[in-house]
Amino acid sequence: MKILFNIFLIVLLLIAFVPLFRRFLFHLLVGRQLVKEQKKQYQAYSNKRNHQGVKVDNAPPDGTQSKFKGGEYVDYEEIK
């Protein structure tokens, strides 16, 4: 029992004070799955982007333009 406690304490101290060990442990537990998900998302984004073409909206013909030519001038006073 004491040996198990000592091993647990050593691992806990390594995690707390050794960044290299912490990074390695994180990579073992989470990193591989994270890299797989990133690759999957990148593939989906690449496929979506490659299948989309250039879309151009043409301007409407002149007949549908607004008949509004402007407004009338209105005096104003600046308040300070």
C-alpha positions in Angstrom: 0.0 0.0 0.0 2.8 2.4 0.9 4.5 1.7 -2.5 1.3 2.5 -4.3 1.0 5.8 -2.4 4.7 6.7 -3.2 4.1 6.0 -6.9 1.0 8.2 -6.8 2.9 11.0 -5.0 5.8 10.9 -7.5 3.4 11.0 -10.5 1.5 13.9 -8.9 4.7 15.8 -8.3 5.9 15.1 -11.9 2.6 16.5 -13.2 2.8 19.5 -11.0 6.4 20.6 -11.6 7.6 19.1 -14.9 6.1 20.8 -17.9 7.6 18.2 -20.3 6.0 15.3 -18.5 2.7 17.3 -18.3 2.7 17.9 -22.1 3.5 14.2 -22.8 0.7 13.1 -20.5 -1.8 15.5 -22.1 -0.8 14.3 -25.5 -1.4 10.7 -24.5 -4.8 11.5 -23.0 -6.3 14.2 -25.2 -3.8 15.2 -27.9 -4.3 12.4 -30.4 -8.1 12.8 -30.4 -7.7 16.6 -30.8 -5.4 16.2 -33.8 -7.8 13.7 -35.4 -10.7 16.2 -35.0 -8.7 19.1 -36.4 -7.8 17.0 -39.5 -11.4 16.0 -39.9 -12.6 19.6 -39.7 -9.8 20.8 -42.1 -10.8 18.1 -44.6 -14.5 19.1 -44.4 -13.6 22.8 -44.8 -11.3 22.1 -47.8 -13.9 20.0 -49.6 -16.6 22.6 -49.0 -14.4 25.4 -50.3 -13.3 23.4 -53.4 -16.9 22.7 -54.4 -18.1 26.2 -54.2 -17.8 28.3 -57.3 -17.6 32.0 -57.8 -21.0 33.6 -57.5 -21.7 37.0 -59.1 -24.9 38.9 -58.5 -25.6 41.1 -61.5 -27.0 44.6 -61.0 -30.7 44.9 -61.7 -31.7 46.6 -65.0 -32.2 50.4 -65.0 -36.0 50.1 -65.0 -36.1 48.8 -61.4 -33.9 51.7 -60.0 -35.5 54.0 -57.6 -36.9 57.3 -58.9 -35.7 59.2 -55.9 -33.3 61.9 -57.0 -32.5 63.6 -53.7 -34.2 65.7 -51.1 -34.6 69.4 -50.4 -32.1 71.4 -48.4 -33.0 72.1 -44.7 -31.3 74.7 -42.6 -30.0 73.7 -39.2 -28.4 75.4 -36.2 -25.5 73.9 -34.4 -26.1 73.7 -30.7 -23.1 73.9 -28.4 
